[in-house]
Amino acid sequence: MTQARHHGGDHWPIRQFSKRVECPGARLRAAAHVAASTVVLPVLVVFVIVLVDLLGGSGMIWLPLLAVGPALAATTSGPLGVLGVGLLAVGLGTALGVRDGVPSHELVVVLSALAAVTLASGLASALRGRREQVLAAVRSVAEAAQHALLKPVPATVGPFQTAVRYSAAAAEARIGGDLYALVPTPYGVRLIVGDVRGKGLPAVGTASLVVGIFREAAYDEPDLLAVVDRIERSLARNLGGDDFVTAIVAGYPREGRLEVVNCGHAPPLLVRDRKAVPAEPTHPTPPLGLRALTGEVPSLQVLPFTDGDQLLLYTDGVTEARDHNRDFYPVAKGLERHLTDNPDRTLTALHQELLTHVGGRLHDDAALLLLRKPTAAEKTTETATAPESATAPESEATTSHAETTSRTVPPHARSSTENDDEEEGADEGAGRSTDTATT
């Protein structure tokens, strides 16, 4: 079957994914950040101590506790806020000491200690602010690295509706050793989901290597097994002896045919008639990077994938997620519970349930990628609801451009251009005939 092409006849059309998914708890963190930037709590603590002193009447016992105010302010506000709370505490402490008749030498010692705590807290607050700036810079770099490595997946790629969710175990890092990529190629849509052994920067470097090789090989190699071979050869040159990558490489070369190569990874879930069934590999293959130790060659598994079918690929951060009772998260049942015709909505609900299962934070990186093949009725509806005027501006612009060209190009140059266009049209027609005959 001849595949629909776009932009020069090389790729499936892509509709960009513009919806931004807000991370669970982002609003709470923002509210906590706003609250932390105020001095309400330290000032409240100071006034509570003053009230206790006024009610108790024994100043020397309570006055040293005023140092709690600036010390607490160091954790919630900047140096100026700490200084303000410290001056407030010193002023109120002086008034209370005079009121309670505290000896002058004792009062001087208390106020001196209060001033010293204020200065030390101000310094601590300044250092904390600098560390937060450094952390913010590191986070921005990590986010840039994540966007470069794990590019956003469009809502529609070729014939598929798609959605992705990724959660790094270290929230500060925003990126980990799990990887995914989905690209349209001259040989159909191809994708990879994998998990690098280990954590930290070495795992990120290996994930970057695998994704880069996959993107290049997916465009160059007609055979999906050749794509896997190129990744294997590169990892054999660059990985250590005990490092490896579990991965699933899949492709959709023609209508109804889904090719899968499972390299030691968790089997994907094939959804048909609202039932999620693991697509177990017929011939298990070792992870990428370990072929030299086993000598086993990966095999190609062909799955029927028709209209309405869905495929969920995931990493072990999902299957190994446990609750407080040490029970694993049931991925297949969770997918069936939240299954809809919208992959983005399905993964949103599934990811939220996964976080709830583990108590709010995963202990390992987790990636989820869901594909769905729309039904013929949905395709017809989408085509029918497309604005009829969408092509009118283009036609007018084309006519205007042709008229402008006719006015500005000399007659002899225009004839040469028309001849070239006719020759190119003939070449394209011959190419299309060859593709159709081959198909």
MIKOL-445642 format. One record per residue (C-alpha): x, y, z; residue in one letter; residue number from 1. Coordinates in nm, 3 decimals, always signed. Example, Ala and Ser with C-alpha at 12.3 -4.5 7.8 and 13.67 -1.06 7.14 Angstrom:
BEGIN
- px / py / pz / aa / i
- +1.230 / -0.450 / +0.780 / a / 1 $
- +1.367 / -0.106 / +0.714 / s / 2 $
REM end
This chain:
BEGIN
- px / py / pz / aa / i
- +0.000 / +0.000 / +0.000 / m / 1 $
- +0.134 / +0.342 / -0.090 / t / 2 $
- +0.196 / +0.552 / +0.221 / q / 3 $
- +0.079 / +0.911 / +0.249 / a / 4 $
- +0.377 / +1.142 / +0.225 / r / 5 $
- +0.443 / +1.505 / +0.311 / h / 6 $
- +0.707 / +1.766 / +0.225 / h / 7 $
- +0.890 / +1.616 / -0.064 / g / 8 $
- +0.738 / +1.271 / -0.033 / g / 9 $
- +0.967 / +1.152 / +0.246 / d / 10 $
- +0.769 / +1.167 / +0.565 / h / 11 $
- +0.431 / +1.119 / +0.721 / w / 12 $
- +0.250 / +1.447 / +0.797 / p / 13 $
- +0.292 / +1.569 / +1.152 / i / 14 $
- +0.049 / +1.780 / +1.353 / r / 15 $
- +0.242 / +1.953 / +1.630 / q / 16 $
- +0.146 / +1.888 / +1.990 / f / 17 $
- +0.096 / +2.221 / +2.164 / s / 18 $
- -0.088 / +2.123 / +2.482 / k / 19 $
- +0.128 / +2.163 / +2.788 / r / 20 $
- +0.064 / +1.914 / +3.064 / v / 21 $
- +0.105 / +2.062 / +3.410 / e / 22 $
- +0.300 / +1.848 / +3.653 / c / 23 $
- +0.090 / +1.725 / +3.949 / p / 24 $
- +0.153 / +1.940 / +4.255 / g / 25 $
- +0.295 / +2.233 / +4.057 / a / 26 $
- +0.037 / +2.471 / +4.199 / r / 27 $
- +0.108 / +2.356 / +4.552 / l / 28 $
- +0.481 / +2.409 / +4.503 / r / 29 $
- +0.414 / +2.757 / +4.362 / a / 30 $
- +0.197 / +2.844 / +4.660 / a / 31 $
- +0.462 / +2.714 / +4.899 / a / 32 $
- +0.726 / +2.922 / +4.723 / h / 33 $
- +0.517 / +3.238 / +4.761 / v / 34 $
- +0.457 / +3.164 / +5.128 / a / 35 $
- +0.826 / +3.094 / +5.183 / a / 36 $
- +0.922 / +3.434 / +5.040 / s / 37 $
- +0.738 / +3.622 / +5.318 / t / 38 $
- +0.828 / +3.695 / +5.678 / v / 39 $
- +0.481 / +3.637 / +5.817 / v / 40 $
- +0.573 / +3.327 / +6.017 / l / 41 $
- +0.893 / +3.468 / +6.179 / p / 42 $
- +0.712 / +3.790 / +6.274 / v / 43 $
- +0.426 / +3.587 / +6.418 / l / 44 $
- +0.673 / +3.385 / +6.629 / v / 45 $
- +0.828 / +3.706 / +6.765 / v / 46 $
- +0.491 / +3.847 / +6.865 / f / 47 $
- +0.391 / +3.520 / +7.032 / v / 48 $
- +0.705 / +3.532 / +7.246 / i / 49 $
- +0.636 / +3.895 / +7.333 / v / 50 $
- +0.278 / +3.806 / +7.431 / l / 51 $
- +0.398 / +3.520 / +7.651 / v / 52 $
- +0.645 / +3.755 / +7.818 / d / 53 $
- +0.378 / +4.015 / +7.882 / l / 54 $
- +0.147 / +3.757 / +8.032 / l / 55 $
- +0.421 / +3.585 / +8.235 / g / 56 $
- +0.598 / +3.895 / +8.356 / g / 57 $
- +0.943 / +3.734 / +8.383 / s / 58 $
- +1.137 / +3.883 / +8.093 / g / 59 $
- +1.477 / +3.720 / +8.130 / m / 60 $
- +1.332 / +3.373 / +8.085 / i / 61 $
- +1.161 / +3.451 / +7.752 / w / 62 $
- +1.373 / +3.724 / +7.592 / l / 63 $
- +1.644 / +3.488 / +7.454 / p / 64 $
- +1.374 / +3.307 / +7.259 / l / 65 $
- +1.334 / +3.614 / +7.038 / l / 66 $
- +1.634 / +3.482 / +6.843 / a / 67 $
- +1.400 / +3.221 / +6.695 / v / 68 $
- +1.249 / +3.494 / +6.475 / g / 69 $
- +1.555 / +3.587 / +6.266 / p / 70 $
- +1.677 / +3.225 / +6.264 / a / 71 $
- +1.345 / +3.112 / +6.116 / l / 72 $
- +1.345 / +3.405 / +5.873 / a / 73 $
- +1.673 / +3.276 / +5.728 / a / 74 $
- +1.485 / +2.974 / +5.591 / t / 75 $
- +1.189 / +3.165 / +5.449 / t / 76 $
- +1.312 / +3.502 / +5.322 / s / 77 $
- +1.611 / +3.696 / +5.198 / g / 78 $
- +1.877 / +3.889 / +5.394 / p / 79 $
- +1.664 / +4.204 / +5.411 / l / 80 $
- +1.376 / +4.010 / +5.559 / g / 81 $
- +1.606 / +3.854 / +5.816 / v / 82 $
- +1.745 / +4.195 / +5.908 / l / 83 $
- +1.394 / +4.337 / +5.946 / g / 84 $
- +1.283 / +4.055 / +6.175 / v / 85 $
- +1.607 / +4.089 / +6.375 / g / 86 $
- +1.560 / +4.464 / +6.425 / l / 87 $
- +1.201 / +4.402 / +6.529 / l / 88 $
- +1.315 / +4.142 / +6.782 / a / 89 $
- +1.590 / +4.370 / +6.918 / v / 90 $
- +1.350 / +4.663 / +6.956 / g / 91 $
- +1.081 / +4.460 / +7.128 / l / 92 $
- +1.342 / +4.286 / +7.344 / g / 93 $
- +1.479 / +4.622 / +7.460 / t / 94 $
- +1.130 / +4.749 / +7.546 / a / 95 $
- +1.045 / +4.432 / +7.735 / l / 96 $
- +1.377 / +4.431 / +7.922 / g / 97 $
- +1.326 / +4.788 / +8.039 / v / 98 $
- +0.964 / +4.715 / +8.131 / r / 99 $
- +1.054 / +4.405 / +8.331 / d / 100 $
- +1.348 / +4.571 / +8.504 / g / 101 $
- +1.615 / +4.340 / +8.364 / v / 102 $
- +1.964 / +4.445 / +8.478 / p / 103 $
- +2.143 / +4.647 / +8.211 / s / 104 $
- +2.443 / +4.413 / +8.177 / h / 105 $
- +2.217 / +4.111 / +8.135 / e / 106 $
- +2.001 / +4.296 / +7.883 / l / 107 $
- +2.309 / +4.393 / +7.683 / v / 108 $
- +2.420 / +4.031 / +7.668 / v / 109 $
- +2.077 / +3.917 / +7.546 / v / 110 $
- +2.053 / +4.191 / +7.283 / l / 111 $
- +2.409 / +4.123 / +7.166 / s / 112 $
- +2.330 / +3.756 / +7.123 / a / 113 $
- +2.013 / +3.851 / +6.937 / l / 114 $
- +2.209 / +4.079 / +6.703 / a / 115 $
- +2.470 / +3.807 / +6.641 / a / 116 $
- +2.200 / +3.555 / +6.553 / v / 117 $
- +2.046 / +3.808 / +6.316 / t / 118 $
- +2.376 / +3.867 / +6.135 / l / 119 $
- +2.449 / +3.494 / +6.110 / a / 120 $
- +2.098 / +3.426 / +5.984 / s / 121 $
- +2.131 / +3.702 / +5.724 / g / 122 $
- +2.453 / +3.543 / +5.597 / l / 123 $
- +2.288 / +3.201 / +5.586 / a / 124 $
- +1.996 / +3.349 / +5.394 / s / 125 $
- +2.231 / +3.505 / +5.138 / a / 126 $
- +2.414 / +3.174 / +5.089 / l / 127 $
- +2.082 / +2.992 / +5.054 / r / 128 $
- +1.974 / +3.241 / +4.788 / g / 129 $
- +2.292 / +3.182 / +4.589 / r / 130 $
- +2.248 / +2.805 / +4.610 / r / 131 $
- +1.890 / +2.841 / +4.489 / e / 132 $
- +2.012 / +3.044 / +4.191 / q / 133 $
- +2.266 / +2.776 / +4.107 / v / 134 $
- +1.999 / +2.507 / +4.140 / l / 135 $
- +1.767 / +2.706 / +3.913 / a / 136 $
- +2.045 / +2.733 / +3.655 / a / 137 $
- +2.113 / +2.360 / +3.678 / v / 138 $
- +1.743 / +2.288 / +3.635 / r / 139 $
- +1.725 / +2.509 / +3.328 / s / 140 $
- +2.021 / +2.324 / +3.177 / v / 141 $
- +1.859 / +1.991 / +3.262 / a / 142 $
- +1.534 / +2.100 / +3.099 / e / 143 $
- +1.723 / +2.210 / +2.788 / a / 144 $
- +1.900 / +1.873 / +2.781 / a / 145 $
- +1.569 / +1.694 / +2.820 / q / 146 $
- +1.413 / +1.883 / +2.530 / h / 147 $
- +1.718 / +1.807 / +2.317 / a / 148 $
- +1.723 / +1.438 / +2.411 / l / 149 $
- +1.354 / +1.364 / +2.461 / l / 150 $
- +1.184 / +1.587 / +2.208 / k / 151 $
- +0.811 / +1.652 / +2.253 / p / 152 $
- +0.603 / +1.398 / +2.065 / v / 153 $
- +0.331 / +1.544 / +1.838 / p / 154 $
- -0.031 / +1.461 / +1.907 / a / 155 $
- -0.050 / +1.295 / +1.565 / t / 156 $
- +0.233 / +1.118 / +1.383 / v / 157 $
- +0.148 / +0.956 / +1.052 / g / 158 $
- -0.165 / +0.744 / +1.099 / p / 159 $
- -0.136 / +0.741 / +1.480 / f / 160 $
- -0.264 / +0.944 / +1.771 / q / 161 $
- +0.017 / +0.961 / +2.027 / t / 162 $
- +0.083 / +1.066 / +2.385 / a / 163 $
- +0.386 / +1.048 / +2.616 / v / 164 $
- +0.443 / +1.085 / +2.990 / r / 165 $
- +0.789 / +1.093 / +3.145 / y / 166 $
- +0.882 / +1.120 / +3.514 / s / 167 $
- +1.239 / +1.133 / +3.641 / a / 168 $
- +1.299 / +0.980 / +3.982 / a / 169 $
- +1.510 / +1.283 / +4.083 / a / 170 $
- +1.273 / +1.578 / +4.055 / a / 171 $
- +1.566 / +1.820 / +4.062 / e / 172 $
- +1.728 / +1.656 / +3.762 / a / 173 $
- +1.419 / +1.647 / +3.535 / r / 174 $
- +1.591 / +1.382 / +3.325 / i / 175 $
- +1.710 / +1.026 / +3.374 / g / 176 $
- +1.809 / +0.706 / +3.202 / g / 177 $
- +1.478 / +0.625 / +3.033 / d / 178 $
- +1.446 / +0.717 / +2.668 / l / 179 $
- +1.191 / +0.735 / +2.391 / y / 180 $
- +1.169 / +0.864 / +2.036 / a / 181 $
- +0.905 / +0.851 / +1.768 / l / 182 $
- +0.987 / +0.961 / +1.412 / v / 183 $
- +0.818 / +0.947 / +1.071 / p / 184 $
- +1.048 / +0.800 / +0.808 / t / 185 $
- +1.031 / +0.698 / +0.441 / p / 186 $
- +0.968 / +0.345 / +0.571 / y / 187 $
- +0.676 / +0.435 / +0.797 / g / 188 $
- +0.656 / +0.553 / +1.156 / v / 189 $
- +0.929 / +0.411 / +1.381 / r / 190 $
- +0.976 / +0.438 / +1.753 / l / 191 $
- +1.194 / +0.328 / +2.043 / i / 192 $
- +1.134 / +0.306 / +2.417 / v / 193 $
- +1.424 / +0.199 / +2.637 / g / 194 $
- +1.583 / +0.195 / +2.979 / d / 195 $
- +1.953 / +0.243 / +3.044 / v / 196 $
- +2.115 / +0.047 / +3.324 / r / 197 $
- +2.219 / +0.279 / +3.605 / g / 198 $
- +2.137 / +0.638 / +3.692 / k / 199 $
- +2.291 / +0.982 / +3.682 / g / 200 $
- +2.498 / +1.145 / +3.410 / l / 201 $
- +2.640 / +0.818 / +3.267 / p / 202 $
- +2.286 / +0.691 / +3.208 / a / 203 $
- +2.184 / +1.020 / +3.048 / v / 204 $
- +2.487 / +1.005 / +2.818 / g / 205 $
- +2.403 / +0.651 / +2.710 / t / 206 $
- +2.038 / +0.744 / +2.653 / a / 207 $
- +2.148 / +1.036 / +2.436 / s / 208 $
- +2.372 / +0.804 / +2.236 / l / 209 $
- +2.094 / +0.550 / +2.174 / v / 210 $
- +1.837 / +0.812 / +2.074 / v / 211 $
- +2.080 / +0.982 / +1.836 / g / 212 $
- +2.174 / +0.656 / +1.663 / i / 213 $
- +1.810 / +0.551 / +1.639 / f / 214 $
- +1.700 / +0.875 / +1.475 / r / 215 $
- +1.969 / +0.846 / +1.211 / e / 216 $
- +1.930 / +0.474 / +1.148 / a / 217 $
- +1.550 / +0.494 / +1.135 / a / 218 $
- +1.576 / +0.725 / +0.834 / y / 219 $
- +1.854 / +0.535 / +0.659 / d / 220 $
- +1.776 / +0.166 / +0.705 / e / 221 $
- +1.484 / +0.005 / +0.518 / p / 222 $
- +1.493 / -0.299 / +0.750 / d / 223 $
- +1.399 / -0.255 / +1.116 / l / 224 $
- +1.650 / -0.522 / +1.222 / l / 225 $
- +1.923 / -0.316 / +1.053 / a / 226 $
- +1.827 / -0.025 / +1.279 / v / 227 $
- +1.875 / -0.246 / +1.584 / v / 228 $
- +2.208 / -0.371 / +1.448 / d / 229 $
- +2.342 / -0.016 / +1.414 / r / 230 $
- +2.246 / +0.064 / +1.772 / i / 231 $
- +2.408 / -0.259 / +1.891 / e / 232 $
- +2.735 / -0.190 / +1.708 / r / 233 $
- +2.760 / +0.161 / +1.848 / s / 234 $
- +2.690 / +0.049 / +2.204 / l / 235 $
- +2.947 / -0.228 / +2.174 / a / 236 $
- +3.209 / +0.039 / +2.101 / r / 237 $
- +3.102 / +0.288 / +2.367 / n / 238 $
- +2.961 / +0.096 / +2.665 / l / 239 $
- +3.144 / -0.075 / +2.947 / g / 240 $
- +3.141 / -0.448 / +2.999 / g / 241 $
- +2.849 / -0.450 / +3.243 / d / 242 $
- +2.640 / -0.174 / +3.087 / d / 243 $
- +2.339 / -0.240 / +2.867 / f / 244 $
- +2.010 / -0.094 / +2.747 / v / 245 $
- +1.676 / -0.271 / +2.740 / t / 246 $
- +1.461 / -0.142 / +2.456 / a / 247 $
- +1.172 / -0.201 / +2.220 / i / 248 $
- +1.215 / -0.085 / +1.862 / v / 249 $
- +0.897 / -0.084 / +1.655 / a / 250 $
- +0.791 / +0.019 / +1.306 / g / 251 $
- +0.475 / +0.051 / +1.102 / y / 252 $
- +0.586 / -0.008 / +0.742 / p / 253 $
- +0.241 / -0.055 / +0.592 / r / 254 $
- -0.124 / -0.065 / +0.680 / e / 255 $
- -0.214 / -0.324 / +0.943 / g / 256 $
- +0.143 / -0.443 / +1.005 / r / 257 $
- +0.333 / -0.353 / +1.321 / l / 258 $
- +0.691 / -0.479 / +1.349 / e / 259 $
- +0.844 / -0.513 / +1.697 / v / 260 $
- +1.197 / -0.602 / +1.809 / v / 261 $
- +1.211 / -0.663 / +2.185 / n / 262 $
- +1.562 / -0.641 / +2.331 / c / 263 $
- +1.518 / -0.758 / +2.689 / g / 264 $
- +1.245 / -0.504 / +2.762 / h / 265 $
- +0.904 / -0.536 / +2.927 / a / 266 $
- +0.651 / -0.649 / +2.664 / p / 267 $
- +0.421 / -0.375 / +2.532 / p / 268 $
- +0.049 / -0.392 / +2.593 / l / 269 $
- -0.165 / -0.440 / +2.283 / l / 270 $
- -0.520 / -0.311 / +2.336 / v / 271 $
- -0.799 / -0.454 / +2.126 / r / 272 $
- -1.169 / -0.456 / +2.215 / d / 273 $
- -1.076 / -0.274 / +2.540 / r / 274 $
- -0.858 / -0.566 / +2.654 / k / 275 $
- -0.488 / -0.509 / +2.725 / a / 276 $
- -0.274 / -0.814 / +2.643 / v / 277 $
- +0.107 / -0.826 / +2.675 / p / 278 $
- +0.278 / -0.880 / +2.341 / a / 279 $
- +0.529 / -1.135 / +2.462 / e / 280 $
- +0.827 / -1.184 / +2.229 / p / 281 $
- +0.827 / -1.510 / +2.038 / t / 282 $
- +1.207 / -1.526 / +2.054 / h / 283 $
- +1.356 / -1.346 / +2.359 / p / 284 $
- +1.658 / -1.130 / +2.277 / t / 285 $
- +1.922 / -0.998 / +2.520 / p / 286 $
- +1.943 / -0.624 / +2.591 / p / 287 $
- +2.133 / -0.394 / +2.360 / l / 288 $
- +2.506 / -0.402 / +2.429 / g / 289 $
- +2.516 / -0.767 / +2.540 / l / 290 $
- +2.493 / -0.946 / +2.206 / r / 291 $
- +2.866 / -1.024 / +2.205 / a / 292 $
- +2.826 / -1.217 / +2.532 / l / 293 $
- +2.533 / -1.430 / +2.418 / t / 294 $
- +2.570 / -1.447 / +2.042 / g / 295 $
- +2.191 / -1.433 / +1.999 / e / 296 $
- +2.052 / -1.237 / +1.708 / v / 297 $
- +1.732 / -1.032 / +1.756 / p / 298 $
- +1.420 / -1.147 / +1.575 / s / 299 $
- +1.136 / -0.954 / +1.419 / l / 300 $
- +0.789 / -0.998 / +1.566 / q / 301 $
- +0.492 / -0.898 / +1.350 / v / 302 $
- +0.168 / -0.788 / +1.517 / l / 303 $
- -0.161 / -0.703 / +1.347 / p / 304 $
- -0.247 / -0.342 / +1.421 / f / 305 $
- -0.575 / -0.220 / +1.277 / t / 306 $
- -0.819 / +0.066 / +1.326 / d / 307 $
- -0.907 / +0.123 / +1.690 / g / 308 $
- -0.609 / -0.071 / +1.827 / d / 309 $
- -0.375 / +0.084 / +2.083 / q / 310 $
- -0.022 / +0.001 / +2.195 / l / 311 $
- +0.131 / +0.104 / +2.528 / l / 312 $
- +0.509 / +0.096 / +2.571 / l / 313 $
- +0.661 / +0.163 / +2.912 / y / 314 $
- +0.975 / +0.121 / +3.122 / t / 315 $
- +1.037 / -0.074 / +3.441 / d / 316 $
- +0.977 / +0.236 / +3.651 / g / 317 $
- +0.609 / +0.169 / +3.585 / v / 318 $
- +0.603 / -0.207 / +3.641 / t / 319 $
- +0.822 / -0.188 / +3.953 / e / 320 $
- +0.628 / +0.093 / +4.121 / a / 321 $
- +0.507 / -0.025 / +4.464 / r / 322 $
- +0.265 / +0.108 / +4.720 / d / 323 $
- +0.308 / +0.109 / +5.099 / h / 324 $
- +0.212 / -0.260 / +5.105 / n / 325 $
- +0.491 / -0.339 / +4.855 / r / 326 $
- +0.237 / -0.434 / +4.588 / d / 327 $
- +0.334 / -0.366 / +4.226 / f / 328 $
- +0.126 / -0.137 / +4.011 / y / 329 $
- -0.102 / -0.339 / +3.775 / p / 330 $
- -0.029 / -0.165 / +3.444 / v / 331 $
- -0.266 / -0.370 / +3.227 / a / 332 $
- -0.563 / -0.330 / +3.461 / k / 333 $
- -0.490 / +0.040 / +3.507 / g / 334 $
- -0.483 / +0.089 / +3.131 / l / 335 $
- -0.815 / -0.091 / +3.088 / e / 336 $
- -0.970 / +0.124 / +3.364 / r / 337 $
- -0.869 / +0.453 / +3.207 / h / 338 $
- -0.886 / +0.357 / +2.840 / l / 339 $
- -1.042 / +0.621 / +2.612 / t / 340 $
- -1.026 / +0.714 / +2.245 / d / 341 $
- -0.793 / +1.003 / +2.340 / n / 342 $
- -0.439 / +0.881 / +2.419 / p / 343 $
- -0.349 / +1.203 / +2.600 / d / 344 $
- -0.646 / +1.171 / +2.833 / r / 345 $
- -0.574 / +0.803 / +2.888 / t / 346 $
- -0.211 / +0.860 / +2.986 / l / 347 $
- -0.299 / +1.156 / +3.208 / t / 348 $
- -0.532 / +0.940 / +3.414 / a / 349 $
- -0.294 / +0.641 / +3.411 / l / 350 $
- +0.005 / +0.853 / +3.518 / h / 351 $
- -0.193 / +1.016 / +3.798 / q / 352 $
- -0.305 / +0.677 / +3.928 / e / 353 $
- +0.056 / +0.556 / +3.913 / l / 354 $
- +0.171 / +0.850 / +4.127 / l / 355 $
- -0.112 / +0.790 / +4.372 / t / 356 $
- -0.014 / +0.423 / +4.393 / h / 357 $
- +0.342 / +0.506 / +4.503 / v / 358 $
- +0.242 / +0.788 / +4.734 / g / 359 $
- +0.322 / +1.084 / +4.511 / g / 360 $
- +0.679 / +1.022 / +4.395 / r / 361 $
- +0.835 / +0.749 / +4.187 / l / 362 $
- +1.156 / +0.582 / +4.301 / h / 363 $
- +1.271 / +0.511 / +3.945 / d / 364 $
- +1.247 / +0.685 / +3.611 / d / 365 $
- +0.925 / +0.603 / +3.428 / a / 366 $
- +0.823 / +0.655 / +3.066 / a / 367 $
- +0.489 / +0.583 / +2.901 / l / 368 $
- +0.419 / +0.605 / +2.527 / l / 369 $
- +0.075 / +0.528 / +2.386 / l / 370 $
- -0.017 / +0.482 / +2.018 / l / 371 $
- -0.370 / +0.463 / +1.882 / r / 372 $
- -0.488 / +0.391 / +1.527 / k / 373 $
- -0.803 / +0.596 / +1.463 / p / 374 $
- -1.101 / +0.420 / +1.311 / t / 375 $
- -1.222 / +0.487 / +0.959 / a / 376 $
- -1.526 / +0.672 / +1.094 / a / 377 $
- -1.304 / +0.905 / +1.297 / e / 378 $
- -1.089 / +0.976 / +0.993 / k / 379 $
- -1.398 / +1.055 / +0.788 / t / 380 $
- -1.535 / +1.283 / +1.059 / t / 381 $
- -1.206 / +1.467 / +1.092 / e / 382 $
- -1.189 / +1.516 / +0.717 / t / 383 $
- -1.550 / +1.634 / +0.698 / a / 384 $
- -1.507 / +1.889 / +0.979 / t / 385 $
- -1.195 / +2.042 / +0.825 / a / 386 $
- -1.264 / +2.402 / +0.710 / p / 387 $
- -1.342 / +2.413 / +0.339 / e / 388 $
- -1.180 / +2.754 / +0.313 / s / 389 $
- -0.846 / +2.620 / +0.434 / a / 390 $
- -0.728 / +2.568 / +0.077 / t / 391 $
- -0.868 / +2.893 / -0.062 / a / 392 $
- -0.594 / +3.127 / +0.065 / p / 393 $
- -0.334 / +2.885 / -0.061 / e / 394 $
- -0.494 / +2.878 / -0.406 / s / 395 $
- -0.517 / +3.256 / -0.415 / e / 396 $
- -0.159 / +3.289 / -0.299 / a / 397 $
- -0.049 / +3.040 / -0.565 / t / 398 $
- -0.238 / +3.231 / -0.835 / t / 399 $
- -0.096 / +3.561 / -0.715 / s / 400 $
- +0.255 / +3.416 / -0.711 / h / 401 $
- +0.208 / +3.277 / -1.064 / a / 402 $
- +0.086 / +3.612 / -1.189 / e / 403 $
- +0.377 / +3.791 / -1.024 / t / 404 $
- +0.619 / +3.546 / -1.179 / t / 405 $
- +0.465 / +3.598 / -1.521 / s / 406 $
- +0.504 / +3.972 / -1.486 / r / 407 $
- +0.860 / +3.973 / -1.355 / t / 408 $
- +1.030 / +3.687 / -1.541 / v / 409 $
- +1.145 / +3.768 / -1.898 / p / 410 $
- +0.982 / +3.561 / -2.174 / p / 411 $
- +1.295 / +3.363 / -2.260 / h / 412 $
- +1.366 / +3.291 / -1.890 / a / 413 $
- +1.003 / +3.194 / -1.837 / r / 414 $
- +1.018 / +2.944 / -2.118 / s / 415 $
- +1.329 / +2.788 / -1.968 / s / 416 $
- +1.158 / +2.769 / -1.630 / t / 417 $
- +0.848 / +2.611 / -1.777 / e / 418 $
- +1.059 / +2.354 / -1.957 / n / 419 $
- +1.239 / +2.271 / -1.633 / d / 420 $
- +0.906 / +2.239 / -1.452 / d / 421 $
- +0.777 / +2.005 / -1.721 / e / 422 $
- +1.090 / +1.791 / -1.696 / e / 423 $
- +1.065 / +1.780 / -1.314 / e / 424 $
- +0.697 / +1.690 / -1.339 / g / 425 $
- +0.780 / +1.406 / -1.574 / a / 426 $
- +1.051 / +1.280 / -1.340 / d / 427 $
- +0.814 / +1.296 / -1.043 / e / 428 $
- +0.547 / +1.114 / -1.241 / g / 429 $
- +0.793 / +0.842 / -1.331 / a / 430 $
- +0.899 / +0.816 / -0.967 / g / 431 $
- +0.542 / +0.784 / -0.851 / r / 432 $
- +0.475 / +0.515 / -1.110 / s / 433 $
- +0.780 / +0.323 / -0.991 / t / 434 $
- +0.668 / +0.352 / -0.625 / d / 435 $
- +0.318 / +0.234 / -0.711 / t / 436 $
- +0.447 / -0.058 / -0.911 / a / 437 $
- +0.685 / -0.154 / -0.631 / t / 438 $
- +0.408 / -0.133 / -0.375 / t / 439 $
REM end
